[in-house]
Amino acid sequence: MAYALVTGASSGIGLRYATALARDYHYNILLVSNQEKELELAAQEIASQFGVQTDSLYINLAAQNAAEQVYKFCKDKKLEVEVLVNNAGMLIFDAFRNTDPRRIETLLMLHVVTMTKLCRLFAADMVQRQTTNDKRPNGYILNMASMSAWMAMPSITCYNASKSYVLNFTKALWYEMKRHHVRVLAVTPGSTDTGLLPFGPTFGKILRFFGITMPPEKLVNRALKVLFRRRKKTCMPGAWNYIIVPIINHLPDWLVLTAMKRIPLNW
């Protein structure tokens, strides 16, 4: 049985991806994360609940050679990765000029360098793989971008820019991989209810009721359905996001600057 590799798989959305891929699509799972205890526990629970094989790799994905180490791990253990989910990420919320350069480097390594290199290494294997069923793809690559990738958003400048890279890189890769029967998808979610949103329970309930905030399980189920059943380049779960993105992109500069004054940052 083939493997699905999920980065950032020890918690949050990554854990939902790993769980859904094992439960609904019957893949063996390689969980990759920098949270050692959570990683081992997640791997054990998925294996026991869904009867699949699981492996875990504790690694700092922001390290210079992280992608090569992940790839070597798979080769050494003879794991055939059919699904690659690049989910690991971080958010920096601050005025850019106040941001620690080391945090900027970590974010860019994680979102841009390691993600790109993992795609390069595993895409080559997927292209070489030949299936007996012409209708079955040779592999799947899912990269987690963000709704912010479609717009410019001060205060999350580095996150915003790096997710724009993820989106455009993935769209370009979709064209290259299509002729090789490898499906590639960029997921651009908006607000996701992971329990960390700064809203009170009443307001949070209102946001969930109107679909502005999406439960992570719903996000993951939607993304995987598009990856496996459709041939789209991008997926932006949530109907509201298709309304919000054009509105924000057409806000006048004076309104954006006024809103920035209400954000408690030292601009």
C-alpha positions as CSV (number, residue, x, y, z in Angstrom):
1,M,0.0,0.0,0.0
2,A,1.3,3.5,-0.9
3,Y,2.1,6.2,1.6
4,A,0.8,9.7,2.1
5,L,3.4,12.1,3.5
6,V,2.0,15.0,5.6
7,T,4.2,17.7,7.0
8,G,3.1,19.5,10.2
9,A,1.1,16.4,10.9
10,S,1.3,16.2,14.7
11,S,-1.6,18.7,15.3
12,G,-4.1,21.1,13.8
13,I,-4.9,20.9,10.1
14,G,-2.0,18.6,9.4
15,L,-3.3,16.0,11.8
16,R,-6.7,16.2,10.1
17,Y,-5.1,15.6,6.7
18,A,-3.3,12.5,8.1
19,T,-6.4,11.2,9.7
20,A,-8.6,11.7,6.7
21,L,-6.1,10.1,4.3
22,A,-5.9,7.0,6.5
23,R,-9.6,6.8,7.3
24,D,-11.2,7.8,4.0
25,Y,-8.6,6.9,1.4
26,H,-6.8,4.0,3.2
27,Y,-3.3,5.3,2.8
28,N,-0.4,4.4,5.0
29,I,0.8,7.6,6.6
30,L,4.2,9.2,7.1
31,L,3.8,12.0,9.7
32,V,6.5,14.7,9.7
33,S,6.7,17.4,12.4
34,N,8.9,19.1,14.9
35,Q,6.7,18.2,17.9
36,E,8.2,14.9,19.0
37,K,5.7,13.6,21.6
38,E,2.6,14.7,19.7
39,L,4.0,13.2,16.6
40,E,4.5,9.7,18.1
41,L,1.1,9.8,19.8
42,A,-0.7,10.8,16.5
43,A,1.1,8.0,14.6
44,Q,0.0,5.4,17.2
45,E,-3.6,6.6,17.3
46,I,-4.0,6.6,13.5
47,A,-2.5,3.2,13.1
48,S,-4.7,1.7,15.8
49,Q,-7.9,3.3,14.7
50,F,-7.7,2.8,11.0
51,G,-5.5,-0.3,10.5
52,V,-2.9,1.3,8.4
53,Q,0.9,1.5,8.7
54,T,2.3,4.7,10.1
55,D,5.8,6.1,10.3
56,S,6.9,9.3,12.0
57,L,9.8,11.6,11.4
58,Y,10.8,14.2,14.0
59,I,12.6,17.0,12.1
60,N,13.0,20.7,11.9
61,L,11.6,21.4,8.5
62,A,13.1,24.9,8.5
63,A,16.6,23.5,8.5
64,Q,18.7,24.0,5.3
65,N,18.7,20.3,4.3
66,A,15.4,19.2,5.8
67,A,13.8,18.2,2.4
68,E,16.8,16.0,1.6
69,Q,16.6,14.3,5.0
70,V,12.8,13.6,4.6
71,Y,13.5,12.2,1.1
72,K,16.4,10.0,2.3
73,F,14.2,8.7,5.2
74,C,11.6,7.5,2.7
75,K,14.2,5.9,0.4
76,D,16.0,4.2,3.3
77,K,12.7,2.7,4.6
78,K,11.4,2.0,1.0
79,L,8.3,4.1,1.5
80,E,6.6,4.8,-1.8
81,V,5.0,8.3,-1.4
82,E,2.0,8.6,-3.7
83,V,0.5,11.7,-1.9
84,L,2.6,14.7,-0.7
85,V,0.8,17.2,1.5
86,N,2.9,20.3,2.3
87,N,1.1,21.7,5.3
88,A,3.7,22.8,7.8
89,G,3.8,26.5,8.4
90,M,4.0,29.4,10.8
91,L,2.5,32.9,11.1
92,I,4.3,36.1,11.9
93,F,1.9,38.9,13.0
94,D,3.9,42.1,13.5
95,A,5.0,45.2,11.7
96,F,7.7,44.1,9.2
97,R,10.4,46.5,10.5
98,N,10.0,45.0,14.0
99,T,10.2,41.4,13.0
100,D,13.3,39.4,14.1
101,P,15.3,38.5,10.9
102,R,15.8,35.0,12.3
103,R,12.0,34.5,12.4
104,I,11.7,35.7,8.8
105,E,14.4,33.2,7.7
106,T,12.6,30.4,9.5
107,L,9.3,31.3,7.8
108,L,10.8,31.5,4.4
109,M,12.7,28.2,4.8
110,L,9.6,26.5,5.9
111,H,7.1,28.0,3.4
112,V,9.3,28.4,0.4
113,V,12.6,26.5,0.4
114,T,11.6,23.2,2.0
115,M,8.2,23.1,0.4
116,T,9.8,23.6,-3.1
117,K,12.5,21.1,-2.6
118,L,10.1,18.4,-1.3
119,C,8.0,19.0,-4.5
120,R,11.1,18.7,-6.6
121,L,12.3,15.4,-5.1
122,F,9.0,13.6,-4.8
123,A,7.5,14.9,-8.1
124,A,10.4,13.3,-10.0
125,D,9.6,9.9,-8.4
126,M,5.9,10.4,-9.3
127,V,6.7,11.1,-12.9
128,Q,8.8,7.9,-13.1
129,R,6.1,5.8,-11.5
130,Q,3.9,4.0,-14.1
131,T,0.5,2.7,-13.0
132,T,-1.3,-0.2,-14.7
133,N,-4.5,1.9,-14.8
134,D,-4.2,4.8,-17.3
135,K,-7.0,6.6,-15.5
136,R,-5.2,6.6,-12.1
137,P,-2.8,9.4,-11.5
138,N,0.9,8.7,-10.8
139,G,0.8,10.9,-7.8
140,Y,-0.7,13.8,-5.9
141,I,0.8,17.0,-4.5
142,L,-1.2,19.3,-2.2
143,N,0.3,22.6,-1.1
144,M,-1.3,24.7,1.6
145,A,-1.4,28.3,0.6
146,S,-3.8,30.9,2.1
147,M,-6.6,33.2,1.1
148,S,-4.1,36.0,1.8
149,A,-2.1,34.8,-1.2
150,W,-4.6,36.5,-3.4
151,M,-4.1,40.0,-1.8
152,A,-1.7,42.3,0.1
153,M,-2.2,42.3,3.8
154,P,0.0,44.4,6.1
155,S,0.9,43.0,9.5
156,I,1.4,39.5,8.0
157,T,3.7,40.7,5.3
158,C,6.1,37.7,5.2
159,Y,3.3,35.2,5.6
160,N,1.3,36.9,2.9
161,A,4.2,37.0,0.4
162,S,5.4,33.5,1.1
163,K,1.9,32.1,0.6
164,S,1.7,34.0,-2.7
165,Y,4.8,32.2,-3.7
166,V,3.2,28.8,-2.7
167,L,0.1,29.7,-4.8
168,N,1.9,30.7,-8.0
169,F,4.5,28.0,-7.7
170,T,1.8,25.4,-7.4
171,K,-0.2,26.7,-10.3
172,A,2.9,26.6,-12.5
173,L,3.7,23.1,-11.3
174,W,0.2,22.0,-12.2
175,Y,0.9,22.7,-15.9
176,E,4.2,20.9,-15.8
177,M,2.8,17.8,-14.1
178,K,-0.5,17.5,-15.9
179,R,1.1,15.7,-18.9
180,H,2.7,13.2,-16.5
181,H,-0.6,12.4,-14.8
182,V,0.4,13.9,-11.5
183,R,-2.3,16.0,-9.8
184,V,-1.2,19.3,-8.1
185,L,-3.4,21.5,-6.0
186,A,-3.0,24.7,-4.1
187,V,-5.4,25.1,-1.2
188,T,-6.2,28.7,-0.2
189,P,-8.3,28.6,3.0
190,G,-9.6,31.7,4.8
191,S,-10.4,31.7,8.5
192,T,-10.2,28.2,10.0
193,D,-11.7,27.4,13.4
194,T,-8.8,25.7,15.1
195,G,-9.7,27.0,18.6
196,L,-7.1,29.7,18.5
197,L,-9.2,32.5,16.9
198,P,-9.4,35.7,19.1
199,F,-13.2,35.7,19.2
200,G,-15.6,35.1,22.1
201,P,-17.8,32.0,21.9
202,T,-20.9,33.9,20.8
203,F,-19.2,35.8,17.9
204,G,-17.3,32.6,17.0
205,K,-20.6,30.8,16.7
206,I,-22.0,33.5,14.4
207,L,-19.0,33.2,12.2
208,R,-19.3,29.4,11.9
209,F,-23.1,29.7,11.3
210,F,-22.6,32.0,8.3
211,G,-19.6,29.9,7.0
212,I,-17.1,32.7,7.4
213,T,-15.0,30.5,9.7
214,M,-14.6,26.9,8.6
215,P,-14.1,23.9,10.8
216,P,-10.7,22.2,10.0
217,E,-12.4,18.9,9.2
218,K,-14.6,20.5,6.6
219,L,-11.6,22.3,5.1
220,V,-9.6,19.1,4.8
221,N,-12.5,17.0,3.4
222,R,-13.2,19.6,0.8
223,A,-9.5,19.9,-0.2
224,L,-9.0,16.1,-0.5
225,K,-12.2,15.7,-2.6
226,V,-10.9,18.3,-5.1
227,L,-7.4,16.7,-5.1
228,F,-8.7,13.2,-5.8
229,R,-11.8,13.8,-7.8
230,R,-11.2,16.9,-9.8
231,R,-8.4,18.4,-11.9
232,K,-8.3,22.0,-10.6
233,K,-5.2,24.0,-9.9
234,T,-6.6,25.8,-6.8
235,C,-9.2,25.2,-4.2
236,M,-10.6,28.0,-1.9
237,P,-13.0,26.4,0.5
238,G,-15.9,28.5,1.7
239,A,-18.3,30.5,-0.5
240,W,-17.7,33.7,1.5
241,N,-14.0,33.8,0.5
242,Y,-15.0,34.3,-3.2
243,I,-16.8,37.5,-2.1
244,I,-14.3,38.7,0.5
245,V,-11.2,38.5,-1.7
246,P,-12.4,40.9,-4.5
247,I,-13.7,43.3,-1.9
248,I,-10.4,43.5,0.0
249,N,-8.4,43.8,-3.2
250,H,-10.5,46.8,-4.3
251,L,-10.4,48.7,-0.9
252,P,-9.0,52.2,-1.4
253,D,-5.6,52.9,0.2
254,W,-7.0,55.5,2.6
255,L,-9.3,52.9,4.1
256,V,-6.5,50.3,4.5
257,L,-4.3,52.9,6.2
258,T,-7.1,53.9,8.5
259,A,-7.7,50.3,9.5
260,M,-4.0,49.8,10.2
261,K,-4.2,52.5,12.9
262,R,-6.7,50.3,14.8
263,I,-4.3,47.3,14.8
264,P,-2.3,47.4,18.1
265,L,1.2,47.3,16.4
266,N,4.0,49.8,16.4
267,W,4.0,50.8,12.8
